[in-house]
Amino acid sequence: MKRAIFTTLALSAVFAVGCDDQNVTPTTEVKDAANSTGNNAADAMDNVSDAAKQGVETTKDKAAIAKEAAVDEAAAVENSITTLVDKAKVAVKDAKFADAENYITQIEGLKSKLPVAAQVKIDSAIAEVKKLIESGKALKMPG
């Protein structure tokens, strides 16, 4: 009987120790895994945040480049129009009205590359020049 009691106590102790170790280990492992998962998720969210910031910076850079390109294009158009205006002035002075009208046609083709406010001003100025050309044609003596 002593032997049965001793065996029962020994087995109970083994089960108790074994159960305690199993309960402690999985709980610790689960906590460690949860902490690791939480840390990995936080790192992943940092990566998302960093990628978003980088995307914004890239967009800003592209917008700045596009703005620069638009300004450069507008400046080139302005230079072309200025050159054509100068040629048209000379043509009108020399009574070469057909040449002047050709330059005006070219200006009208370029103006669409400028902002609407500038186009309106150009249209107004061109209308005045066309009137003056017509007046010049009427005054030109046949000859």
C-alpha angles and dihedrals in degrees: 000000000000087000092052092048092048092048091048091050092046093050091045090052092049092049092045092049092042092049092046091051092048092048093047096044098051091044091051091044091049091049091048091047091048091049091047091048091048091050091047091049091050090050090048091051089050087054090051091050092047091049091050091050090048090049091052091049091049090050091049090049092049091047091051091049091048091049091050091049091049091050091048091049092048090050091051091049090048090052091049092049091047090052091049091048090052090050091047091052091053091046092052091047090051090046091243093141096164089057090048091051090050090054090049090052089053091049090051089053092053099043093076088072090064130076117279093251090058091046091055091052092047091050090052093049093045091051089055092047091049090054090051091049090051089049090049091050090052092051095045110111117230109246 
